[in-house]
Amino acid sequence: MAKKGRPATNRRIQAGGFAQISPERQRLDILLQAPELFHFDIAKYMSSLSSATAIDMYNRARLYDMYQSAFLTDPHLIGIKRKRLVGACRTPIEFVRNNKPDEEVNAVLKQSWFRRFRKDVVESELWGFSLLQFYRDSDGSINYDSIPRKHYDPVKQVVLRYQSDVDGEPVDSFSNTLVVGDDPRGVGLMSAIMPYVLYKRGNMGDWAQFCQIFGMPIREYTYDAGDEEARKRLIEDARRQGANAVYIHPKESALNIIESGNKTGSSDLYKDFTAECDSQMSIAMLGNTLTTDAKATGTQALGTVHQEEEDEIKEEDEALILAVLNGSQMLKILQTLGLNVEGGEFRFIEARNIDKTVQLNAVTQLHEKLGLPIDDDYLYDTFDIDKPENYDQLKAEALKKEEERRKQQDAMMQKLQKGGNEKKPKMPELKNEVEVSFWDKVRGFFSEAPQDGAGFPF
């Protein structure tokens, strides 16, 4: 085993439970302990947060148990967390050198570990940090382990064997480790979300109790005051018939049920409080509410603004991922694992989100008006059209028909041009108005004289 504080070649952080210690007493670097998932309240949260942010005697174990409990039990938090992680991992990444993609490195980026890696990088914003250790699997593929956060102290930069330890082994003692996180004392975005999770959890419990008390009818049983056997039988019958409220009393006594004046309003109060807690969690995680919840006052313009806010957070997450990938520590790890990343960089592949109708109009205009040649395969891929199996035959037939159509058009044009060149009959030339004599104008003013005389009566 390597000496403390000195890096060891290919030394991995071994984690396991107490039962996983071998008979030979092989030492585990981390001894895991089951997290505490329930019985939290605001008072315990404030105590855990104070312990995690203390300057000297600090410990984050219980605070991280609360985080894990929230991610396991709150459906709304699970949904908005997934939405943020998916949004940050949707755009593909490539490695380029001299503005040319490196196919060898990009093939590694298509493996499953890389998508998990991007999510763990973004999750460092929620927890405060992430500790990752990379290695080669038995089949030669790249993989990594996400070290439990309760077993790493980012302030002292040591790996803790027990989650309650105050000192441990330096992280540099282990090979190919990467710490993601800028603030060693930061406790992550979940510190702002956790109070709403706890308030909502308590409110849901009160709401369930309200529904149980006021939502189900109360059964009433009566018996003779001196008949103890009858009372016992009624109790047994009541237990077999369900868990709703039961009132068993002697006939001589009375039961008066006073109902709440506004049960519907009281139920809406619980519902509105839960919705408000969900909204606050959405704002903290995504920067908005309208992209996850439908509001009665929501408009298209307001939804667009909220979507822009969410896109800004997505861009920040993407910038963080690129900063980690292009960082000196990550590049060094990849080189140690056998990837040639010298002289290149990681970058996002720009996605072109263009409406299909707009794109079709643009392609048509470029081809018909500018005569720009368009590749058929580009059209098939862009507009998601299946290419026929006999494509070459159909293409040849289409070209043949087009050639025949052009020949017919040329013949028609030649015929029209030939008819236009034939000699036309000579038309009499009209005299210019200047050349017309005065007497011609006068003669034209009077009508032509009758041939058989004037025919006047005098």
C-alpha positions in Angstrom: 0.0 0.0 0.0 1.3 3.4 -0.9 2.4 5.8 1.8 0.0 8.4 3.0 0.0 11.6 0.9 2.0 10.1 -2.0 0.2 9.1 -5.2 0.0 5.4 -6.1 -0.1 4.1 -9.6 -3.6 2.9 -10.6 -4.8 3.1 -7.0 -8.6 3.2 -6.8 -10.8 4.2 -3.9 -12.4 1.1 -2.5 -15.8 1.5 -0.8 -18.0 -1.0 0.9 -19.9 -1.9 4.0 -18.6 -3.5 7.2 -19.6 -7.0 6.0 -17.4 -6.6 2.9 -14.2 -6.7 4.9 -12.5 -9.9 3.9 -11.2 -12.5 6.3 -7.7 -11.3 5.6 -8.8 -7.9 6.9 -8.3 -6.1 3.6 -8.6 -2.4 4.3 -11.3 -0.5 2.6 -10.8 3.2 2.0 -14.4 4.0 2.7 -16.8 2.2 5.0 -20.4 3.1 4.0 -23.2 3.7 6.3 -27.0 3.7 5.5 -28.3 7.3 5.2 -31.0 8.7 7.5 -34.0 9.4 5.2 -36.9 10.3 7.5 -37.9 12.1 10.7 -36.5 15.4 9.5 -37.9 18.8 10.4 -36.9 22.4 10.0 -35.1 22.4 13.4 -33.0 19.5 12.4 -32.3 21.1 9.1 -31.0 24.3 10.6 -28.8 22.3 13.0 -27.4 20.3 10.1 -26.8 23.4 8.0 -25.0 25.1 10.8 -22.8 22.0 11.3 -22.0 21.8 7.6 -21.0 25.4 7.3 -19.0 25.7 10.5 -15.4 26.9 10.2 -13.5 24.4 12.3 -15.5 21.5 13.6 -17.8 20.9 10.5 -19.5 17.8 9.2 -21.8 17.5 6.2 -23.0 13.9 6.7 -26.5 14.7 8.1 -27.1 17.5 5.7 -26.3 15.3 2.7 -28.7 12.6 4.2 -31.4 15.2 4.0 -30.5 16.0 0.4 -30.7 12.3 -0.5 -34.0 11.9 1.3 -35.4 14.8 -0.7 -34.3 13.3 -4.1 -35.8 10.0 -3.2 -39.2 11.0 -1.8 -40.3 14.3 -3.4 -41.8 13.7 -6.9 -41.7 17.4 -7.9 -38.1 17.7 -7.0 -37.3 14.5 -8.9 -39.0 15.9 -12.0 -37.3 19.3 -12.0 -33.9 17.8 -11.3 -34.3 15.4 -14.2 -35.4 18.3 -16.5 -32.3 20.3 -15.6 -29.9 17.4 -16.1 -31.6 16.3 -19.4 -31.4 19.9 -20.7 -27.7 20.1 -20.0 -27.0 16.8 -21.6 -29.1 17.1 -24.8 -26.6 19.0 -27.0 -23.8 16.7 -28.3 -20.2 17.4 -27.6 -17.2 16.8 -29.9 -13.4 17.0 -29.6 -11.7 19.0 -32.4 -8.1 19.6 -33.3 -7.3 22.3 -35.9 -11.1 22.8 -36.4 -11.4 19.1 -37.5 -13.2 16.5 -35.4 -11.0 13.8 -33.9 -12.9 10.5 -34.6 -10.9 8.5 -32.1 -11.8 10.7 -29.1 -15.3 11.3 -30.3 -16.0 7.6 -30.4 -15.2 7.5 -26.7 -17.6 10.4 -26.0 -20.4 8.3 -27.4 -20.1 5.7 -24.6 -22.5 5.6 -21.7 -20.0 6.9 -19.1 -19.8 10.3 -20.8 -23.5 11.0 -20.3 -23.3 10.1 -16.6 -20.2 12.3 -16.3 -22.1 15.3 -17.7 -24.9 14.8 -15.2 -22.5 14.5 -12.3 -20.8 17.7 -13.3 -24.1 19.5 -13.2 -25.1 17.9 -9.9 -22.0 19.4 -8.3 -24.1 22.7 -8.4 -26.8 21.0 -6.3 -24.5 19.3 -3.7 -21.6 21.7 -3.7 -19.1 19.4 -5.4 -18.5 16.0 -7.1 -15.5 13.7 -6.7 -14.9 11.4 -9.6 -12.2 8.8 -10.2 -11.5 7.5 -13.7 -10.1 4.1 -14.8 -10.1 1.5 -17.5 -12.5 -1.4 -17.3 -11.4 -5.0 -17.9 -12.6 -4.7 -21.5 -10.5 -1.5 -22.0 -13.4 1.0 -22.0 -13.3 4.2 -19.9 -15.3 4.3 -16.8 -15.4 6.2 -13.5 -16.7 6.0 -9.9 -18.6 8.8 -8.2 -17.3 8.9 -4.7 -19.9 9.3 -1.9 -19.9 13.0 -0.9 -20.2 12.2 2.8 -16.7 10.6 2.6 -14.8 13.6 1.1 -13.8 16.8 2.8 -13.3 19.5 0.0 -11.8 21.9 2.5 -8.9 19.6 3.6 -9.0 17.6 0.3 -9.0 14.3 2.1 -11.0 11.1 1.7 -12.8 10.1 4.9 -13.0 6.4 5.8 -16.0 7.0 8.2 -18.5 9.8 7.5 -18.0 11.2 10.9 -14.2 11.4 10.6 -12.5 14.8 10.8 -9.3 13.7 8.9 -8.5 11.2 6.2 -6.2 10.3 3.4 -5.2 13.0 0.8 -7.1 12.7 -2.4 -3.8 12.9 -4.3 -3.0 9.5 -3.0 -5.4 8.1 -5.5 -4.9 8.1 -9.3 -7.0 9.9 -11.9 -9.3 11.8 -9.4 -11.2 14.9 -10.4 -12.9 17.3 -8.0 -15.7 19.4 -9.6 -16.6 22.5 -7.6 -15.3 26.0 -7.1 -16.2 26.7 -3.5 -14.8 24.2 -1.0 -17.2 25.4 1.7 -20.2 25.6 -0.5 -23.1 23.3 0.3 -24.9 23.6 -3.0 -28.2 24.8 -4.4 -30.1 22.2 -2.3 -29.5 24.3 0.8 -32.1 26.8 -0.6 -34.5 24.1 -1.8 -34.5 21.8 1.3 -36.7 24.1 3.6 -39.5 23.9 1.0 -39.2 20.1 0.8 -39.6 19.9 4.6 -42.5 22.4 4.8 -44.2 20.5 2.0 -43.7 17.2 3.6 -45.2 18.4 6.9 -48.1 20.0 5.1 -48.9 16.8 3.2 -49.0 14.9 6.5 -51.4 17.5 7.9 -53.5 17.4 4.8 -53.7 13.6 4.9 -54.8 13.7 8.5 -57.4 16.4 7.6 -58.8 14.1 4.9 -58.9 11.1 7.2 -60.8 13.0 9.9 -63.2 15.1 7.9 -63.3 13.1 4.6 -64.8 9.9 6.0 -68.0 9.4 7.9 -68.0 8.5 11.6 -69.7 5.2 12.6 -71.7 5.1 15.7 -72.3 2.0 17.9 -74.5 1.9 21.0 -74.8 -0.8 23.7 -76.4 -1.2 27.1 -74.3 0.3 29.8 -74.2 -2.9 31.8 -73.5 -5.3 28.9 -69.7 -5.6 28.8 -69.8 -8.5 26.3 -71.8 -6.4 23.8 -69.2 -3.6 24.1 -66.3 -6.0 23.3 -68.2 -7.4 20.3 -68.8 -3.9 18.9 -65.2 -3.0 19.2 -64.2 -6.2 17.3 -66.7 -5.5 14.6 -65.5 -1.9 14.3 -61.9 -3.0 13.8 -62.9 -5.5 11.1 -64.9 -3.0 9.1 -62.1 -0.5 8.5 -60.0 2.3 9.9 -62.3 5.3 9.7 -63.5 7.0 12.8 -65.7 5.0 15.3 -67.7 6.2 18.3 -68.9 3.4 20.7 -71.0 4.6 23.6 -73.8 3.4 25.9 -77.3 4.2 24.8 -77.7 6.5 27.7 -75.0 8.8 26.4 -75.0 11.0 23.2 -72.7 12.0 20.4 -72.7 15.5 18.9 -70.5 16.0 15.8 -69.6 19.6 15.1 -68.3 19.9 11.6 -65.9 22.6 10.3 -67.6 25.6 8.8 -65.6 25.6 5.6 -64.0 22.2 4.9 -63.5 23.0 1.2 -61.6 26.2 2.0 -59.4 24.4 4.6 -58.6 21.7 2.0 -57.7 24.4 -0.6 -55.3 26.0 1.9 -53.3 22.8 2.1 -53.3 22.5 -1.7 -52.2 26.1 -2.2 -49.4 25.7 0.3 -48.1 22.6 -1.5 -48.3 24.3 -4.9 -46.4 27.3 -3.5 -43.6 25.0 -2.2 -43.4 23.3 -5.6 -43.2 26.7 -7.3 -40.3 27.9 -5.1 -38.4 24.7 -5.8 -38.9 25.2 -9.6 -37.7 28.7 -9.4 -34.5 27.7 -7.6 -33.8 24.7 -9.9 -35.0 26.0 -13.3 -35.4 29.8 -12.8 -39.1 29.7 -13.6 -42.4 27.9 -13.0 -44.3 28.1 -16.3 -42.2 25.5 -18.1 -43.2 22.9 -15.4 -46.6 24.1 -14.1 -49.7 25.4 -16.0 -50.8 28.7 -14.4 -54.2 30.3 -14.9 -52.5 33.6 -15.4 -49.9 32.3 -17.8 -49.6 33.8 -21.2 -47.6 33.0 -24.3 -45.4 36.0 -23.8 -44.8 35.2 -20.1 -44.1 31.6 -21.0 -41.5 32.7 -23.6 -39.7 34.8 -20.9 -39.6 31.9 -18.5 -38.3 29.7 -21.2 -35.5 32.2 -21.9 -34.6 32.1 -18.2 -34.4 28.3 -18.3 -32.3 28.5 -21.4 -29.8 30.8 -19.6 -29.4 28.3 -16.8 -28.9 25.6 -19.4 -26.2 27.6 -21.1 -24.5 28.1 -17.7 -24.5 24.3 -17.1 -23.1 23.7 -20.6 -20.3 26.3 -19.9 -19.5 24.5 -16.7 -19.3 21.2 -18.5 -16.9 22.6 -21.1 -14.8 24.3 -18.5 -14.3 21.0 -16.7 -13.6 19.0 -19.9 -11.1 21.6 -21.2 -9.5 22.0 -17.7 -5.9 20.9 -17.3 -6.8 18.2 -14.7 -9.4 16.5 -17.0 -7.1 16.6 -20.0 -4.3 15.1 -18.0 -6.6 12.3 -16.9 -7.7 11.5 -20.4 -4.1 11.4 -21.6 -3.3 9.0 -18.8 -6.1 6.8 -20.0 -4.6 6.7 -23.5 -6.5 9.4 -25.3 -4.6 11.9 -27.4 -6.2 15.3 -26.5 -3.1 17.4 -26.9 -3.6 20.5 -29.0 -7.4 20.2 -29.2 -10.5 21.2 -27.3 -14.0 20.1 -26.5 -17.0 22.0 -27.9 -20.7 21.7 -28.4 -22.1 20.8 -31.8 -24.4 23.6 -32.7 -27.9 22.4 -33.2 -29.9 24.0 -36.0 -33.5 24.2 -34.8 -35.3 25.4 -37.9 -38.9 24.9 -38.7 -39.3 22.3 -41.5 -41.7 24.5 -43.5 -39.3 27.4 -43.4 -36.4 25.2 -44.3 -38.3 23.7 -47.3 -39.1 27.2 -48.6 -35.5 28.2 -48.3 -34.3 25.1 -50.2 -36.9 25.6 -52.9 -35.9 29.3 -53.4 -32.2 28.4 -53.5 -32.7 25.7 -56.1 -35.3 27.4 -58.4 -34.1 31.0 -58.3 -30.4 30.7 -57.7 -29.9 27.3 -59.4 -28.0 26.0 -56.3 -27.6 22.2 -56.6 -29.2 20.3 -53.6 -28.0 16.9 -52.6 -30.9 14.3 -52.5 -29.5 12.6 -49.4 -29.5 16.0 -47.6 -33.2 16.3 -48.3 -34.0 12.8 -47.2 -32.1 13.3 -43.9 -33.4 16.8 -43.2 -37.1 16.1 -43.8 -37.1 12.5 -42.3 -38.1 10.8 -45.6 -37.4 7.2 -46.2 -35.2 6.7 -49.2 -36.7 4.0 -51.6 -34.7 0.9 -52.2 -34.9 1.3 -56.0 -33.8 4.9 -55.7 -31.2 4.7 -58.6 -33.9 3.2 -60.9 -36.4 5.9 -60.0 -33.8 8.6 -60.3 -32.8 7.4 -63.8 -36.4 7.3 -65.0 -37.0 10.8 -63.6 -33.9 12.1 -65.4 -35.1 10.4 -68.7 -38.6 12.0 -68.4 -37.0 15.4 -67.7 -34.8 15.1 -70.8 -37.8 14.2 -73.0 -39.7 17.2 -71.6 -36.8 19.5 -72.4 -36.5 18.1 -75.9 -40.3 18.7 -76.5 -39.9 22.3 -75.2 -36.9 22.9 -77.5 -38.8 21.6 -80.5 -41.8 23.8 -79.7 -39.6 26.9 -79.4 -37.9 26.1 -82.7 -41.3 25.8 -84.4 -42.5 29.1 -83.0 -39.3 30.8 -84.0 -39.5 29.4 -87.6 -43.2 30.6 -87.9 -42.2 34.0 -86.8 -39.6 34.3 -89.6 -42.1 33.7 -92.5 -42.9 36.6 -95.0 -46.0 38.5 -94.0 -48.4 40.2 -96.6 -47.4 43.8 -97.4 -49.8 46.3 -95.8 -50.4 49.7 -97.4 -48.3 52.4 -95.8 -50.2 55.1 -94.0 -49.3 58.7 -95.0 -47.9 61.0 -92.4 -50.4 63.6 -91.2 -48.1 66.3 -92.5 -48.3 64.9 -96.0 -52.1 65.0 -96.1 -53.2 68.0 -98.2 -55.7 70.6 -97.1 -58.1 69.5 -99.8 -57.9 65.9 -98.7 -59.0 67.0 -95.3 -61.9 69.1 -96.7 -62.9 66.3 -99.0 -63.0 63.9 -96.2 -65.3 66.2 -94.2 -68.2 65.9 -96.7 -70.1 62.7 -97.4 -69.8 61.2 -100.9 -72.4 62.6 -103.4 -75.2 60.3 -104.5 -74.8 58.6 -107.9 -78.4 59.1 -109.0 -78.8 62.8 -108.3 -79.5 64.8 -105.2 -83.2 63.8 -104.9 -84.1 67.1 -103.3 -87.7 68.4 -103.9 -86.6 71.7 -105.3 
